[in-house]
Amino acid sequence: VLFNGLRHLIGAAVVLPLAIRGWRLCKDPTARRTAITGGLLAGLAMFAGSTTQQVGMQTASISSAGFITGLYVIIVPLLGLAVGQRVRWPVWTGALLAVVGLFFLSLYDPTGDGLHLNTGDMWVLACAFAWAFHVQILGWAAPSADPFVISVVQFAVTGIGGMAVSLVLSLGFSSETWGAREAFHWDSLTATLGPLAFASVLSTGLAFTLQVVAQRKAPPAHTAILLSLESVFSALAEAACLSVGVLGLASMGSPMTAWKLLGCALMFCGVLVSQVRLAWFRTGSTS
């Protein structure tokens, strides 16, 4: 939680100059209110998603956590139906292909003894719902508000929430190992400076801001399918690192298998299918 708090506060600082410029250029009070409201709501969802995922992964396996988190690809269009969004059948087909691909990529093991869910998996399921709400909130706010203002507000909310919770845990549960780890120490900060810088600038400041920019045009259901490809890219990166012995991943990673490749292919197909538009089904179309 402390790491999440720090990375999002630094991410907010990185994007802040662009947000100040966007705020000054925007003279519409409605757009300003939407940016603040959307950022606050998105920040709460982001904080809930990142925190519940970390709690869940204390006991959930990496494979099951990856699969369950990716279920937002189905949850997002279901939430969209609840608020009156029209979800076309190619999007549903693409989402289902992505889920099946995610199963083969993250969870399927022909030598295993089946799927066992524990308390950690339930926390990760809560995380999936939180990220689904996050995508829908941005789908509402981003088209009519400055994306950089939204990003800074959501990063600030997540960062302040993380720092506050880490402070409570470090003071209230200092005798517990997990509580003691939340205490702020400069030595710990220095030891994680590389990962913290990467997560703050690239994963948070750049990637999440690009998501807000993209959702000015991309519908939430399409966004969810595209975001699910992070599992594909992480698997490919893992295989590449294992093949060259980078970062000591040999002790914690798993090699690429035919089943994982099938999962990657299905997820890419899901993205392509979700973008299909059959023009000849449209009224009055001549092509």
N, C-alpha and C positions, 0 to 999 in steps of 0.2 A: 504494500500500500504506500509506503514511503517512496519507493522507486517510482510508482505511478504518479504520485503527487508531484515529485520533482520534475519528471519528464514533461508533464502537461503544463506546469508553470513556466518552464523554460520554453516550451513550444509556444505558449502564449506570448512570451517576450519576443520570440523570433518573428511572429506574424504581426505584432502590434503596430509597427510603422505603416504597414499596408492597411491595417484596420483604421488607423487614425486618418489616413488619406481618404479611405472610402467613406468614413463618417462625415468628413468635411464636405465631400462632393455630393453626398446625398442630402437633399433638402426636404424630402418627403417625410413628414412625421410618422405616417403609417408604416413606411418601409423601415424607419428607424426602430419603431416599436416591435415590428416583426423580427428584426435582427436580434434585438435584446431578448425578446420572449423565446424565439427559436433557439438562440444560443443557450439560454438558461435551461430549457427543457432538454435540449440535446446533451448538454453537459451533465444533467442528472442521469440521463440514460447511459451516457458514456461511463460515468463513475460507477453506476450499478453494474454495467456489463463487465468492465475491467476488474472490479473488485470481486464479484461473484465467481468469475472465471478463476481468479487466483486462489480463492478459498476452495473451490471445487477441485482444483488440480493438486491439492494436498493429498487427496485420496483417489481421485479419478485417474485412470490411465491416460497417457498421451493420446493413444489412438481413439479411445471412446470420447475424450474431451474434444478432439478435432472433429469427430463426426457430429456430436450433439450440438456443438457451437454452430456448425454449418447448417443446422436445421433452420436457421433464420431465412434460408432461401425459400422455404415453404411458408414460414410464419409471416413474412413480409406481405406477400399477396393476400393471405388470409386476413390480415389486419386491414389491408386496402379494401377488401370487400366490405368490411364492417363500417368503413367511412365513405362508401359509395364509389370507390375507384373501379373502373372497368379494366379487368384483366383478361387479355385475349388468350385463346387456347394455345398459341405457340409458346406463350410465356409459361403457362402451366406445364406444358410438355417439356420445355427447357428446364424448369425448376425440378421436375421429377427426374429427368436425366442427370441433373447435377447431384441430386440426393443419392441416386443409385451409384453414380461415379464416386461420390464422397464415401459411400459405404465400402466400395472395393479399395479405395485409396487409403482410408484411415482405419477401417475396422475389420475387414474380411481377413480371416486367417484359416485356410483350409486344414491346418494342422491343430487348430485350437479346439477348445471344448465348449464353444458357445459364448454368448454375451451375458455378462453379469453386471447389473446396475447396482451402485452403492450410493451412499449419501452425497459423495462428491459429484456423482453424475447429475444428481438433482440440482445442485448448485450451478453446474455448467448449463443445465437446461434453462434455469433462470437467466443465466448470462445470454443465452440465445434469444430469449424474449426481449431482454434489454436492448440488444443490438438491433433487433427487428424494429423496436420502437424508435431507436436512434435513426435508422434509415427513413422511416415514415415521417418523423419530425422534420428532418432535413428536406424531405420531398415537399413538405408544406412550406417551409420557411425560405429555402434557398432561391426559388424562382422570383421572389419579390423583394429580396433584401440583399445587402452587400455580403458576399461570402466570407470576406476577411473579418468583418465585425462578428459574424456568427461564429467563426472559428475561434477567435480570441476569447469570446464569452464562454463558449463551451469548454475550452482548454482551462480557463481560469476557474470555472465551477468544479471541473474534475480535479484540478490541482489543489485547490483549497480544500475540497472534500477529502482527498487523499492525505494531505498533511494533517488535517484535523483528526481523522480517524487514526493515523499512525501515532499522533501524540497521545490520544486516549489509550491506545493499546500499550504504548511504551510505558506510560505512567501507571495504568491500572492493572497491567498484567506483566510487570517487569520480572516476576519470578518464573514466568513461562518462557520457553525458548523462543516461540514465535512472537511473543510480546517484546522480549528483549531485542529482537532483531529490528523492530520498528523504531528503536531509539536512534536519533540522528548523531552520527559520528563522522568527523572529517576524514578519518582513516577509511571508513567504509565508502564514503563518497569518492575518495581518490582511487580506491581499488576498483570501482565500477565506472570510472570516468569515461572510458571508451564506449561501452554499451549505453551509458546514459546519454552521451552526446549523440550517438546514432539514433536512439529512440526519440530523443527530444527534437532534433532538427529534421531528420528524414521521416521516421515513422509517424511522428505527431505533427510537427510544424508543416511538413511538405505533404505527406500522404493524406492525412485527414482533411487538410485544407483543399487539396485537389478533389477530394470526394464532395465537399460542399460546392465547389465550382462546377463539378460535373453534374450534380443533382439539380442545377438550375435548368437543365434540359432533360436529363435521363430520368425516366419514371422509376419509382421506388422498387418495383418488382424486377426491372432490368438491372438496377444497381445491385440488388441482392445477389443475383446470379453472377454478375461480373465479380463482385467482392468474394464470392465463394472460390474463385480461382486462386486465392492466396494459398489454399491447401495444395493445389497443383504446383505452384511455383516453389513452395516450401519443400515439397517432396523432391522436386528436381534439384533444388539447391542442396538438399541433404545428400542426394545421390552423388552430386558433383563433388561435394566436400569429402564424402567417404572415399570416392575413387582416388583422390589425391592426398588423403590423410590430413586434411585441414582442420584446425581447431580442436583436435582430439575427439572428433565426433564418433570415432570407431567404437567407443565404449558406450555410447548412448543412442546412436542412430540405427537405422535399418536400411538395407540396400533396396534398390528399385527391383521390383518383381514384375512378372507378367500381369498379375492381378492389379498392381498399382498403375501400370501403364494403361490397362483397360479403364481403370477409374479416371485417369487423366483424360483419356480420349472421350469418355462419356461426358465429362464435365465441359470440355471444349465444345462437344456437339450440343450440349445444353445451351451454351452461350449463343451458338450459331442459330439454333432452332428458335430461340426466344426472340430473335430479330427478324424472323420471317414475316413478310407482309404479302398476303395473296391478293394482288391488285384485282384479279378477275372476279373476286367475290364482292367487290365494292359496287354499290349501285351506280350505274351510269358509266362504269369504267369501260374503255375500249381496248385495253391491253392487259 
